[in-house]
Amino acid sequence: MAAESQVQAGRRYRAMTSSMPSQLSNIVWEVDRLTVGTDGIQYVRLIRSDDRGRQKIVSLEALLDRHYFRPDQ
């Protein structure tokens, strides 16, 4: 699971747009922390880089799925 080991606090990702799935969104999300839920699934807390008050939690599996997110270059 080499990709999982690359996910760490400070790493940035861009979501794919919902209207055009092949395009990246302009919004950059930064990994705040990783955690394991009570359901045993690994989750990642993301903070929006341009509005630190906006946060979301997604599964690590979703973050690593290139249909949903891509690393910000």
C-alpha positions as CSV (number, residue, x, y, z in Angstrom):
1,M,0.0,0.0,0.0
2,A,2.6,2.5,-1.1
3,A,0.0,5.2,-2.0
4,E,-1.5,5.1,1.5
5,S,1.9,5.8,3.0
6,Q,2.2,8.9,0.9
7,V,-0.9,10.4,2.5
8,Q,0.2,12.6,5.4
9,A,-0.7,15.9,7.0
10,G,0.0,18.8,4.7
11,R,-0.3,16.9,1.4
12,R,-2.7,18.7,-1.0
13,Y,-5.3,17.2,-3.3
14,R,-7.7,18.6,-5.9
15,A,-11.2,17.1,-6.4
16,M,-12.5,16.1,-9.7
17,T,-15.4,18.3,-10.9
18,S,-18.8,16.7,-10.8
19,S,-20.0,18.4,-14.0
20,M,-16.9,17.3,-16.1
21,P,-15.4,14.2,-14.4
22,S,-12.2,14.5,-16.4
23,Q,-11.4,18.0,-15.1
24,L,-9.9,19.0,-11.8
25,S,-11.7,21.5,-9.5
26,N,-10.0,24.8,-8.6
27,I,-10.4,23.9,-5.0
28,V,-7.4,22.6,-3.2
29,W,-7.9,20.4,-0.1
30,E,-5.1,19.8,2.4
31,V,-4.8,16.7,4.6
32,D,-5.2,17.7,8.2
33,R,-5.1,14.2,9.8
34,L,-5.8,10.5,9.3
35,T,-7.9,8.5,11.6
36,V,-9.6,5.1,11.9
37,G,-13.3,5.2,12.5
38,T,-15.2,3.0,14.9
39,D,-16.2,1.0,11.7
40,G,-12.6,0.2,11.1
41,I,-12.3,2.3,8.0
42,Q,-9.5,4.8,7.5
43,Y,-10.6,8.4,7.1
44,V,-8.9,11.6,6.2
45,R,-9.9,15.0,7.4
46,L,-9.4,17.6,4.7
47,I,-9.3,21.4,5.1
48,R,-9.9,23.7,2.2
49,S,-6.7,25.7,1.5
50,D,-8.4,29.0,0.7
51,D,-11.0,28.8,3.5
52,R,-9.6,27.0,6.6
53,G,-13.1,27.0,8.1
54,R,-14.4,24.5,5.5
55,Q,-13.6,20.9,6.2
56,K,-14.6,17.5,5.1
57,I,-13.9,13.9,6.0
58,V,-13.6,11.3,3.3
59,S,-12.4,7.7,3.4
60,L,-8.8,7.1,2.6
61,E,-10.0,4.8,-0.2
62,A,-12.0,7.7,-1.8
63,L,-9.0,10.1,-1.5
64,L,-6.8,7.7,-3.3
65,D,-9.4,7.0,-6.0
66,R,-8.4,9.1,-9.1
67,H,-12.0,9.4,-10.1
68,Y,-12.6,11.7,-7.0
69,F,-9.2,13.3,-6.1
70,R,-5.8,13.8,-7.6
71,P,-2.6,15.0,-5.9
72,D,-2.1,18.8,-6.4
73,Q,1.1,19.3,-8.3
